[in-house]
């Protein structure tokens, strides 16, 4: 499954990324399981690595904010 996702990520361009970013954000915000959040975070990381800087830069703020939101949202369960 992950190999298939990586092959699909290679085809992502600026237009696709514009449509994909809000869906990834919603998926991280409203998913219940930790596995889903980790999987989406892995996809976001792969997109940032595979896509050009010009394609990712307009969405970098949103993707960064959702990673901070998710980290803060999950860390309160494990804080000492």
C-alpha angles and dihedrals in degrees: 000000000000091000089055091050091050090052090051092048089057088064095053115117133172095280093047092046091053090057095039100050098069090046093051090048092051091047092054094043098049104030116112104204127071090223091062092049091049091047093051091046088053090051091050091050091049091049091052090050098043102039126072120261091244090058097045100039097077089055099037094098093053093045092047092048093051091051090052090046092051094046093050092044094052100037096067089071093057102036118118 
